[in-house]
Structures are given as structure tokens and as C-alpha cells.
Amino acid sequence: MTDFHAHVLPKADHGCKNVEMALGQLAQAQAVGIRRIVATPHFYAQRHTVEEFLLRREYAYQTLEKENNTGVSIVKAAEVTLTSDLANLPRLEDLCVGDTPYILLELPNNTGAAWVYDAIYKIESSRGLKPIIAHIDRYPKAVQEELLGMELMIQINAEAFKSIIKRGQYLKLFQNEMAHLLGSDVHGSDGEHYKAFAKACKLLKNEIPDIKKNIKRVLP
């Protein structure tokens, strides 16, 4: 399996403090059958330039790779917080998943703002990129419905399946091919994120082949 949303690059953001923590995260991922992680440190256009972010991410990646003997490979990406003018950002393409046109987008705090959906559309239409919506399970139901109606690629956090009340809802999204990718969204090293990932995979056992096809669609 591939963990499609994880904060494992040391000091690239608040998700991982140092190399030791990162190695612990990778070991936990490896223990539950994950062989590849899409590393998605936060990118905030208001706080830093793409160039600054890429330098920090590359340093973190190289530092970790020198010590990584877990067998878990890392794909460089970003969790990009959506802004109204994100489609105009220079070098936006460099924040995509690996060398693909897919970009992982996190909605702003004001998830229901009218400009949100227009901003996503502009990223597709004017920049030719393919948005993946991060952790749709975190957003209000009305926002989820709007996003699902846009026929975008959708990522759900494994922890969403911990809720007995809501897990059926997210299971149906995968069954109906309306959700596509699973992520741990791991921050820290307490192991709970990857325990949740393993449990989610058990619940999704019949959907795992389709999830793997979706992964290959993004990362052929």
C-alpha cells in the first residue's frame, strides 16, 4: 500500500521534529504493510515562496534518505492550502505529487467560502493541474457534497474510519468510486495514525484493488 498523505520529512513542517522521529514513523508504516509514502509537508502561500519551501523540503528529504533503511520509499509532494489566487502562483506545478500533474489541496479554515470552488476550477482550467482534495472527511457535509459533485480525486484520512457512526459513509464513498486515496496524515510518532491506517485497510479490504488502481493512476 501507499500512504498518500503523511508528514514525515524532518523539520519540513510541524509534523516531524527530527530524523529519529521520521525513522520511527517509517518503521511504523512498514510494520502495517506500507511500502511507499507520499510526503506532504504543509505549504502556505502567505508564509513562504515556492522556492523557500522546495529548499526546505529537499534538505529534509536528503537528510532522511541518508538514514532510511526501512524499505519504505518516499515521494516528494506538498499539502497546499488553497487560497483565492492560488492559480496565479508562480511555480505552482513544482508542488505537485512527484513529477505528476496531481496536486494535493487542503481547504482553508473558511471551507464554505464561495470562492473555494472557483479557485479549484481555475487550478484545473488555467494551470492544467489535477487537484486531489485532502482529507475530505474533515469538512462539513455541505462542503463534502459540493466537492464530490466536482468529480475530483478525493483522499480520506484513515482516522475517519475510527468513527462507528461515520465509517459506513466513507466506506460507501470508496465503494461507489467517489473516494480514491487513503492517507494517514501522520503527525508525530505515537503510532496511532498507522494503527488507524491498518484498521481502515481491513474495513476496505474489498476496495483495496481499486485504491491501488487509483494510486497507479496518480503515480504510474
N, C-alpha and C positions, 0 to 999 in steps of 0.2 A: 504493500500500500504506500501511497504518497500522502503525507500530511501537507495540505495545501494552504496552510496559514499558520505561521509559527514565528515567535520572536526569540531566536536562538543565537543571533550574532552578538558577541560580547561588546557591550557599551555602544552598540549601534542605536539603541533607544533604551527605554526603561524596562524592557522585558528580560534582559540578561546582564548581570553585573560584571562578569569576568569569564575567562576561558574555562575555569573549573566548573562554573555553573553550566556553561554551554555544553561541556562534555557530559555532564550529568543529564542534561536534557536529551542529548543524542542517545545516550545509553538507555534511558527510559523509553525513547521512541523505538529503538532497535528491539527492546525486550517485548514489545507488543506487535512486532512484525512490520514496522515501518522501515522502508529502505531508502526513501528519498523525502527530503523536507524542502518545501518552498519557503525560504526565509524572507519574511515580510516586515522589516523594521518600518516604523511609522514615518511617513513623510508629510510634513505640514508646510504648505507653500508660504504661509505667513511667517514662518520661523527661519527658514533657510532656503538657499538656492538648490537647484538640482545638482549643481557641481559640488557644493559642500556636502550634500547628502551622499553622493556617489563616492567621494573620497573617504568619508567616514565608514560607509558600508564596505568598501573594498578593503580597507585596513582591517576591519573586524573579520571579514571573510578570510583573508590571508592569515591572520593571526590564529583563527580557529583551525583552518585546514592544516597548519603545521603540526597540530596536536591530534587531529581527528583520526583515530584508528578504529572507529566503531563500525565502519562499513556502511554508514548512512551518508548518502551524497546530499549535497546542498545546492539548490538552485537559487540564484540571486533574484530578488523581486522587491516589492515595496507594498505597504498598505497606505494608499494615498487618500488622504482626507479630501473629500470633494469640496470645491469652492465654486462660486458662480462663474468665475472666469478661468477655471482650470484648463479649458480647451485652448486658451491662448498662451499657456505656459511654455516657454522655450525648453526644448529637450524633454518634453513630457514622455516621449517614446522610450527614453532611457530608464524609465521607472517600470517598464513592463516586466512580465514574468520571463526571465531568461532572455532569449533572442526572439521572443514571440510578440505578436501584436496585442496580447491579452494584458489587461491592467486591472489590478485589484483595487476597488474603490470602497472606502468607508464613508458613510453619510455623515454630515455634520450634526452637531447637537440638535439643531432645529430640523429634524428629519422630515417634517411635513411641509417645509417651505416650498412655495410654488416653483421657485427657480431650480429646485433639485433635479427634477425630471428633464427639464430643458438642458441643464448643464451636462447630464449624462448623454443626452441625444447629440449634443454638439461634439462631445468627445468622439462619438462614433462617426458622425457625419463629416465634421471638418478635419479631424485628425486621422480618421481611418482606423481607430483603435477599437478593441473589443472588450468592453467592460465586464468584469466579474464583480458582482456585489458581495462584499464581505459580510459574514455573519448576519444574514437577513433575519435570523431568529431574534436579534436584539431590538428590532424595530417594531413600532406599533402595527397592529393588524392592518389598518388602512394603508399604511405606507408599504407593507409587505404586498398587499394586493395590487397596488399601483406598479411596483417593481416587477412582480410576476407577470403582469399584463404587458410589460415591455419586451418580454421574451429574451431576457439577458441570461448569461450564465450566473448561477447562484451558488454561493458557498454557505454552508451551515456549520456552526461550531458543534463539536461532539458533545459539549456540555448541555446542549439544548435537549438531548435525549435523556438527561437525568430527571427531567420533569415527567412524572407519570401522566399528568393531565395533558401535556402538550406533545409528548413524544409521538403520539399517533398522527398528529397534524404534520409533523416534519417527516415522518415515515412515508405518508401519502405523497408528499411533495417529491420524494425520490422515486416512489413507485410510479408516479404519473409523469416522470421525467421533467418536472418543473424545478427541481433542485439537482445539482450536478456534482458538487465537490464537497469533501469533508475536511475540516481543519481542526486542529487542537486549540489554536490561538494561545499557545503556551506562553505564559509569563512566569518566571521563577522556576524552581526545581523541586517543588514538593511532591511531584509525581501524580497529582490528582488529574491534571489535564490528560495525561496519557492513559490513566485508568479509565477515564471517561471515553477516550478515543476507542479503546479496546471494547468497552461495553456497547458503544454505538455501532461498531462493526458487527458485533453479534446480532444486534437488532436489525441491522441492514444486510444480513448475510445473503438474502436473495437478490439484493440490489448491488452487491459488490461488483459483479461483472460489468454492469452499466456504469458504475462510478469509475472503474478502471478504463473503460472506453472513453469516458469524458476526460480523464487525465491525459490519455493519449491524444485526444483532440486538441488539448492545450499544449501539451509537451510531447510531440510525436517523436 
